[in-house]
């Protein structure tokens, strides 16, 4: 298949074609991470921030995007930690193509199997070293924390690419990474390294956030957008839980 849309992911959830390593791990009280980022039809596909939010909405209210600190906690507790290895398409116009996604997914699959993890079966908690779409206090306030400038409504935040020796420190200070919380992209940006990882939070649970972020979904989603999502889900025989 070509790079999946939100509708493809949602249909995959309904048909059992979306997998995540078969288990959930409590990384903080009442906060759970899947063993792996989501795969569709056995591929670790790229996903946009907007589409990931739509998938979370379709999955149900406990599902939400990570914070940067949650990404660090996953790496802290992971039984398998991979470092980011860039695909040959990095920095090129084709880094969002299907071929880049499939190459990167295949490289992750090999690296996991080399460490005794079967991504098609039941996996331990793993950090793949890739990038996540995250929720931050900057997004919550609508202010770029580096410049103090107001963020355009379409801006989102990404984080990750854990790499020993990279110049940036993670928010916990425990790791080096290429992408500190970054506000360069809008909700429709895609590239092979942005994978689909979500968390589940029980009602009343506090999702760890170094910057004090308290939002549970990307800001700026209009009622019209959610209504359109509801229509799309109804057409697929699904509903928002």
N, C-alpha and C positions, 0 to 999 in steps of 0.2 A: 504494500500500500504506500501511497505518498505520505508526507508528513501529516499526522492526524490533526483534525480540528477538534474543538471542544465537543462538538456533537459526536465525533468518532470515539473520543474518550468516554463520553457518557454512555453511548451505546455499548462500549466494551465493558463498562461496569455492570450493566444490566445483563450481558450475556456471559459474564465470567471470563472475559478475555483480558481483563486488567489484573495483574498480579503484583505482589509487593513482598515476596519472600515468605509468605505464609504465617507471619507472626507479628505481634505488637509488643513493644518494650516500654516500660514506664521509666522515662528519663527524668522526671520530676513528679512530685505528688499529683496524681490525676492527669498527667500529661504523657501521651504515648506516641512513640514513633514507629512506623513500619520498619521491618528489617531492611528493606531496600526502597529506593525511589520506585514509583509506579512504572510498570512496563505494560505496553499494549501489544498483544500478539508476539510476546517474547522480545520486544525491542525497547531499550531505554531511549525513548524519543525525546527530542526537545519539546518545549512547550512555552507559550507566552504567559506572562503574568496574568493577563486578562482571562485566558483560557483556563489557567490553573485555578483562578478564583471561581470560574463557572463550574469546574469539576468539583471543587469543595462544596459549592452551593448545592450541586446535584446529589452529592454523597450524603449530606445532612449536616445539621448545625454543629455537631462536635468537630467536624473537619475544618481545618483552616491552614493558612500559610504559616511557615516557621518565622521565628525571629532570628537575628544573627546569633544570639546567645544559645538558642536551642540548637542551631547548627553546630556550635562548639560543643555543647553537651552530648550531642550524638557522636561526635568524633571522640570525646572523652571516653564514652562508654562502649564504643564499637569494638566488637571482637575482631573485626577486620577493618583496617584503615588503608585505603588506597590514596596515593598522591596524584594530583592532577597531571595528566600527560596530554598535551595539546594535540589535536588532530592536525593533519597537514593543511587543512583549509583555514586555520586560524588567521584572522586578519584579511581574508579574501572575501569576495562577494558571494562565494559558494559555501560559506560556513554554516548557512542555514538550510542547505539542500538535503534531500533524502539520503544521498550518498554519504555526506558527512555524518549524519545521524547514525546510519548503519555501521560505518567504520568505527565511530566512537563507541557505540553500543557493543560491537564485537570485541573491541579492545577491553572494555570493562568486563565482559563475559569471560574472556580468557584470563584476565587478572584474578577474578573471583575464583574460577575453577583451579587456577594454579595454587590458590590458598585453601583449597579444599571445600569451597562453597559452591553448591549447585543452585544457581539463581532460578532454576525451574522447580526446585523443591522447597524444603523448609530451611530458611537461611537464618543465621544469627544476625544480630544488629551489625550493619555494615555502613561505613562512611566511604563513598566512592570518590571523594576529593573534588567533585564537580561543583557547580554553582547552583544556588537556590534563589528563588524569588522570596523576599522577606518583608515582614511588617516592621516598621520602625517609628520612633517618636517624630522623626523628620516628616514622614508621610502623614502621621497623625496631626501635626501642626501645620503641614503644608509649607514647611520652611526647610531649605537646604542647610543642614547643620554645619557645613564647611564654609559657606559663603554668607549665610544669613538672608539670602534672597528667597523670595516666594517661589515655590515649586509650581509649575504649570499643573493643572488638574490631571493630565494624562501621565505624569511621571510616576515611575515605580522604582523599586530598589532591589538590586541584586547583590549577592555576597558569596564568597567561597573561592574555589580553585586553590585548595590547600596544597602548598608547594614548599618543601624545606628550602630555606635560603631566600625565599621571596621577600621583597622589601617591606611589605605591610604586615602588621601584627593583627591577629584576630581580636575580636572585641574582648575576649577573656584574657588576652595576652599570652595564651599558651601555645599558639600556632602561628606559622607564617603562611600567608596566602597572597594571591595575586589581586583578588578583588575584595577590598574593604567595602563596607556598605556604600553602594554607588547609585547615583541618581541621574545617570546619563540617558537611560532608556525610557521609552514609553511602554504602555501596556501591550503593544503589539510586536515588540522586538522579539526575535527568535534567533538562536544559534545553537549548535549541537551540544554545548556545555551546560545549558539551562535545563535541568531535569525536573521531573514532576514529583517532588517530595512534599507531603502534607503531614500534619500531626492531628491527633484527636485529643481534645481536652474535655474532661468531665465537667458538668455544670458546677460552677463555683471554683474550679481550679485556677490557679494563677500561672499563666504561661511565663516562664522566665524571660526577662528582657533587661539587658544591661542599661538601656537608655530610658526605661520607664514607660515604654510603649504599652498601651492598654487596648488598642483597637483589635478586633477579631477578624476583620476582612479589609480588603483594599478600599481606601476611601474613594469617593467620587462616583460609585455605582448608582445610577439613577433608578427610580422605580420602573421607568420604561424599559431599561435594560433587563431588569429582573423579570418583568412581565414577559418580555420577548423570550427570555430563557424558559419561563414556565410554559409558554406556547410550544417551544421546541421540544421540551421534555415530554409534554403531553402527546406530541406527535410520535414520540418514541415509546409511548406507553409507560413513562416514568413520572415521578413527582419529586419535588424537593422535600426531603424528610425534615 
